[in-house]
Amino acid sequence: MDRKEQTVIILKPDAVQRGIMGEVLHRFERRGLKIVGMKLTQLPKDTLEEHYGHHKDKPFFPRLVEYMMSSPALVAALEGKNVVKVVRDMCGPTHGGEAAPGTIRGDFSLTIGQNIIHASEDVAQAEAEVKRFFNENEIFASYERADWMMIYPEEDRV
């Protein structure tokens, strides 16, 4: 079923440090997704510990949090029909070595630990992550993309 959703992506420190943020964001815009929130930010430790809490008992957890604090990250909220699935498909599997060419991780990932991007896993997680990373006044869902208004009827929009 097609439904309009919002999701979160995080361009991780390796994407920021390698200067590929624009290339990655361009893929989402070219796909027709709407950026409704975006900020370059130094993610706080407590937010990262909450965000990655499902990994807290794993040996890599402290390194993951430390890595995510090693430089700013770009956090964006995207909107569109079935956006969670669309974004997950565009990103490819978490391990870049398993990701197909043409996916973000398949094209840019260096290691499983430096896999360029985080994408919400499901609609419930996406809703929680939008609230975790953005205040209400930082989400701008009311504007229309110019290409949507000129080309696509409402029912055909991504």
VEXTIVO-136982 format. One record per residue (C-alpha): x, y, z; residue number from 1. Coordinates in steps of 0.25 Angstrom, whole numbers, plus 5000, padded with zeros to 4 digits. Example, Ala and Ser with C-alpha at 12.3 -4.5 7.8 and 13.67 -1.06 7.14 Angstrom:
% residues 2
+------+------+------+------+
|   c1 |   c2 |   c3 | resi |
+------+------+------+------+
| 5049 | 4982 | 5031 |    1 |
| 5055 | 4996 | 5029 |    2 |
+------+------+------+------+
This chain:
% residues 158
+------+------+------+------+
|   c1 |   c2 |   c3 | resi |
+------+------+------+------+
| 5000 | 5000 | 5000 |    1 |
| 5005 | 5014 | 4996 |    2 |
| 5005 | 5024 | 5007 |    3 |
| 5013 | 5037 | 5010 |    4 |
| 5023 | 5035 | 5021 |    5 |
| 5035 | 5042 | 5027 |    6 |
| 5049 | 5035 | 5030 |    7 |
| 5062 | 5039 | 5035 |    8 |
| 5076 | 5037 | 5029 |    9 |
| 5089 | 5040 | 5035 |   10 |
| 5101 | 5043 | 5027 |   11 |
| 5112 | 5037 | 5036 |   12 |
| 5125 | 5043 | 5039 |   13 |
| 5132 | 5036 | 5027 |   14 |
| 5122 | 5042 | 5017 |   15 |
| 5125 | 5056 | 5023 |   16 |
| 5140 | 5054 | 5024 |   17 |
| 5140 | 5049 | 5009 |   18 |
| 5132 | 5060 | 5004 |   19 |
| 5121 | 5052 | 4998 |   20 |
| 5109 | 5057 | 5005 |   21 |
| 5104 | 5065 | 4993 |   22 |
| 5106 | 5053 | 4984 |   23 |
| 5098 | 5044 | 4993 |   24 |
| 5087 | 5055 | 4996 |   25 |
| 5086 | 5057 | 4981 |   26 |
| 5082 | 5042 | 4979 |   27 |
| 5070 | 5044 | 4988 |   28 |
| 5065 | 5057 | 4982 |   29 |
| 5067 | 5051 | 4968 |   30 |
| 5058 | 5039 | 4972 |   31 |
| 5047 | 5049 | 4975 |   32 |
| 5048 | 5049 | 4990 |   33 |
| 5046 | 5062 | 4998 |   34 |
| 5056 | 5067 | 5008 |   35 |
| 5047 | 5072 | 5020 |   36 |
| 5058 | 5074 | 5030 |   37 |
| 5073 | 5075 | 5030 |   38 |
| 5085 | 5079 | 5039 |   39 |
| 5100 | 5077 | 5040 |   40 |
| 5102 | 5074 | 5055 |   41 |
| 5111 | 5068 | 5065 |   42 |
| 5102 | 5057 | 5071 |   43 |
| 5103 | 5056 | 5086 |   44 |
| 5107 | 5043 | 5093 |   45 |
| 5093 | 5041 | 5100 |   46 |
| 5086 | 5043 | 5087 |   47 |
| 5095 | 5033 | 5080 |   48 |
| 5094 | 5023 | 5092 |   49 |
| 5079 | 5024 | 5091 |   50 |
| 5079 | 5023 | 5076 |   51 |
| 5088 | 5010 | 5076 |   52 |
| 5083 | 5005 | 5089 |   53 |
| 5079 | 4992 | 5082 |   54 |
| 5094 | 4989 | 5080 |   55 |
| 5098 | 4993 | 5095 |   56 |
| 5102 | 4979 | 5099 |   57 |
| 5110 | 4976 | 5086 |   58 |
| 5125 | 4978 | 5087 |   59 |
| 5126 | 4988 | 5076 |   60 |
| 5116 | 4998 | 5083 |   61 |
| 5126 | 5007 | 5090 |   62 |
| 5134 | 5008 | 5077 |   63 |
| 5121 | 5011 | 5069 |   64 |
| 5118 | 5023 | 5078 |   65 |
| 5132 | 5028 | 5078 |   66 |
| 5132 | 5027 | 5063 |   67 |
| 5119 | 5035 | 5061 |   68 |
| 5124 | 5046 | 5070 |   69 |
| 5138 | 5047 | 5063 |   70 |
| 5132 | 5058 | 5053 |   71 |
| 5119 | 5064 | 5050 |   72 |
| 5108 | 5056 | 5043 |   73 |
| 5098 | 5061 | 5034 |   74 |
| 5084 | 5057 | 5039 |   75 |
| 5072 | 5058 | 5029 |   76 |
| 5057 | 5055 | 5029 |   77 |
| 5052 | 5051 | 5016 |   78 |
| 5037 | 5049 | 5011 |   79 |
| 5030 | 5042 | 5001 |   80 |
| 5021 | 5030 | 4998 |   81 |
| 5027 | 5017 | 5004 |   82 |
| 5039 | 5025 | 5007 |   83 |
| 5045 | 5016 | 5018 |   84 |
| 5046 | 5004 | 5008 |   85 |
| 5050 | 5013 | 4996 |   86 |
| 5062 | 5019 | 5005 |   87 |
| 5066 | 5005 | 5010 |   88 |
| 5066 | 4999 | 4996 |   89 |
| 5074 | 5011 | 4991 |   90 |
| 5084 | 5009 | 5003 |   91 |
| 5086 | 4994 | 5001 |   92 |
| 5090 | 4984 | 5012 |   93 |
| 5098 | 4990 | 5024 |   94 |
| 5111 | 4982 | 5020 |   95 |
| 5116 | 4990 | 5008 |   96 |
| 5123 | 4977 | 5003 |   97 |
| 5109 | 4971 | 5001 |   98 |
| 5103 | 4983 | 4995 |   99 |
| 5100 | 4983 | 4980 |  100 |
| 5107 | 4994 | 4971 |  101 |
| 5097 | 5005 | 4969 |  102 |
| 5093 | 5005 | 4984 |  103 |
| 5099 | 5016 | 4993 |  104 |
| 5107 | 5006 | 5001 |  105 |
| 5111 | 4998 | 4989 |  106 |
| 5117 | 5010 | 4982 |  107 |
| 5123 | 5017 | 4994 |  108 |
| 5124 | 5008 | 5007 |  109 |
| 5138 | 5004 | 5011 |  110 |
| 5135 | 4995 | 5023 |  111 |
| 5124 | 4990 | 5031 |  112 |
| 5128 | 5000 | 5041 |  113 |
| 5129 | 5012 | 5031 |  114 |
| 5117 | 5009 | 5023 |  115 |
| 5113 | 5024 | 5019 |  116 |
| 5099 | 5024 | 5024 |  117 |
| 5088 | 5021 | 5034 |  118 |
| 5074 | 5019 | 5029 |  119 |
| 5062 | 5016 | 5038 |  120 |
| 5058 | 5001 | 5037 |  121 |
| 5043 | 5002 | 5038 |  122 |
| 5032 | 5012 | 5039 |  123 |
| 5031 | 5011 | 5054 |  124 |
| 5046 | 5013 | 5056 |  125 |
| 5046 | 5025 | 5045 |  126 |
| 5035 | 5032 | 5053 |  127 |
| 5043 | 5031 | 5066 |  128 |
| 5056 | 5035 | 5059 |  129 |
| 5049 | 5048 | 5053 |  130 |
| 5045 | 5052 | 5067 |  131 |
| 5059 | 5048 | 5073 |  132 |
| 5067 | 5057 | 5063 |  133 |
| 5057 | 5068 | 5060 |  134 |
| 5048 | 5078 | 5067 |  135 |
| 5035 | 5081 | 5061 |  136 |
| 5040 | 5095 | 5056 |  137 |
| 5051 | 5088 | 5048 |  138 |
| 5042 | 5079 | 5039 |  139 |
| 5037 | 5087 | 5027 |  140 |
| 5027 | 5077 | 5021 |  141 |
| 5017 | 5087 | 5016 |  142 |
| 5025 | 5092 | 5003 |  143 |
| 5023 | 5085 | 4990 |  144 |
| 5034 | 5081 | 4981 |  145 |
| 5033 | 5089 | 4968 |  146 |
| 5034 | 5076 | 4960 |  147 |
| 5023 | 5070 | 4967 |  148 |
| 5014 | 5082 | 4965 |  149 |
| 5017 | 5083 | 4950 |  150 |
| 5018 | 5068 | 4946 |  151 |
| 5012 | 5058 | 4955 |  152 |
| 4997 | 5057 | 4960 |  153 |
| 4996 | 5055 | 4975 |  154 |
| 4993 | 5040 | 4973 |  155 |
| 5006 | 5038 | 4965 |  156 |
| 5016 | 5045 | 4974 |  157 |
| 5027 | 5037 | 4981 |  158 |
+------+------+------+------+
